[in-house]
Amino acid sequence: MNILSLQKICMEISKIKQQLVDELPHYGNQALYFQNNEITIVLIDNKIEIKIHLSTGQLLYFDNEVGYFVNLLHDNISENLISITEKSGLKGPEVKLENLDFEEIPSFLDYAVCATTLLELFRMGLKNNFTLVHLWPHHFDFSLEWFTGNADEQIGIGISPGDESSPEPYLYMNPYPFNGHVTKNQLPMGVWNTSEWNGVKIDWNDLVVLYYKYCK
């Protein structure tokens, strides 16, 4: 799943968002969201919305009922975003953004629907304090944090699109603080991971089975 161009565009959208909102708990001011086949900053001050509509390959910058569109497949993305953000006194991209390949969008869209659906299903079973399901532009993973109420314990639950050590998507569950003795417990699914990060790792193929079992 080649999503580098999409990820870089999302990183620039995150930078624009950070100019529009104050710093939020758990870096929420940097996060994006996925809903309705769109990557979005959600509506800010009932006025400004920036989103990528994946089904059409368009970016919409919506400001006080005025819409500006950028075709991510063909337009000069950086130049257009700079022109749009300057109207609001904001800073646009300082790097050249590459156009999306329309044929690559469906694979990310399928992945995003499955990932967010499973994480939202998990989220509905939590208690005490927990976050929204965020899309983090830097690593392009979907995740939420659960603050269990047991002392300072928190658990990060997320789905990565893959990385250098694991090219295929996977779910991770990171308890903090981590107790190494827990790895002696048998898991109903997945494996314990103790290289680079500590927690549970579940392969994408197993997640897809869960998705079709519980969400379709």
Stockholm file with secondary structure:
# STOCKHOLM 1.0

chainA/1-216         MNILSLQKICMEISKIKQQLVDELPHYGNQALYFQNNEITIVLIDNKIEIKIHLSTGQLLYFDNEVGYFVNLLHDNISENLISITEKSGLKGPEVKLENLDFEEIPSFLDYAVCATTLLELFRMGLKNNFTLVHLWPHHFDFSLEWFTGNADEQIGIGISPGDESSPEPYLYMNPYPFNGHVTKNQLPMGVWNTSEWNGVKIDWNDLVVLYYKYCK
#=GR chainA/1-216 SS CCCHHHHHHHHHHHHHHHHHSCCCGGGGGGCBEEETTEEECCCBTTTEEEEEETTTTEEEEEETTEEEEEETTTSCHHHHHHHHHHTTTCCCCSSCCCCCCGGGHHHHHHHHHHHHHHHHHHHTTCCSEECCCEEETTTTEEEEEEECSSTTCEEEEEEECCCSSCCSCEEEEEEESCCGGGGGSCCSSSEEECSSSCEEEEEHHHHHHHHHHHTC
#=GC SS_cons         CCCHHHHHHHHHHHHHHHHHSCCCGGGGGGCBEEETTEEECCCBTTTEEEEEETTTTEEEEEETTEEEEEETTTSCHHHHHHHHHHTTTCCCCSSCCCCCCGGGHHHHHHHHHHHHHHHHHHHTTCCSEECCCEEETTTTEEEEEEECSSTTCEEEEEEECCCSSCCSCEEEEEEESCCGGGGGSCCSSSEEECSSSCEEEEEHHHHHHHHHHHTC
//
